[in-house]
Amino acid sequence: MNFLAVFLGMVSPWQIILIVAVILLMFGGRKIPELMRGLGSGIKEFKDATKDDENKDQSKKE
């Protein structure tokens, strides 16, 4: 965890701006919302799957 804190401390605002600019150039402004929607739906499916597994585990214990 200490390594992570050191790594995050080394990232400056200019580096973040540069990374965002490169992503915009690679994907374009129209494609980014589609990528974020896909990422959001993937996270939602993952959370639903983990909740289903927890519910199955609890019903087996009872």
Secondary structure, DSSP 8 states (H G I E B T S, - for coil): -HHHHHHHHT--HHHHHHHHHHHHHHH-TTHHHHHHHHHHHHHHHHHHHHHHHHHHHHHHH-
